[in-house]
Amino acid sequence: IVRQYERRKSRDVAIILDPWLQTPGEHAEGLVELAISMTATAINDIATRGHTRLTVAIAGQRAQCFSGSASTAFCEELLGRLAELAADRGYAVEDALVKALEEAPRGARMVVISTRSSSDPSLGESSANLPMDPENLVWIDTGSDAIEALFLLD
């Protein structure tokens, strides 16, 4: 008897959340809420797939980074942290990227979910010096007109 085992193709993922608040106001706060919601949705989806190592870095006055097996318990802890998250100016997404690169397994897909575009002048030039493969980085800007094709809040 020959048994075939289908090997699940899994890939480690690092999500970097940049809840940067450009200016106080309903529109800007909505973009932050969208970024947090997209991050929560991604975490939940990754947890249901399993067999993946998940790293989540959150930009802030002091960047935070959490890394572990994409188990239900780990993901629930992350969702709890997202629920308490406060947006503000002055966040350095580069610090969160560096922490994610240190914690995530080599070759992990890096996904930045931000309220600003990757070419925003507030980011500076330091992200260009990070040791990562540009092909392995996805930048999602919640302020982009194309975001509705990716995510819709009900």
Salt bridges, closest charged atoms under 4 A:
ASP18 OD2 - ARG116 NE 2.68
ASP45 OD2 - ARG49 NE 2.89
GLU77 OE2 - ARG81 NH2 3.63
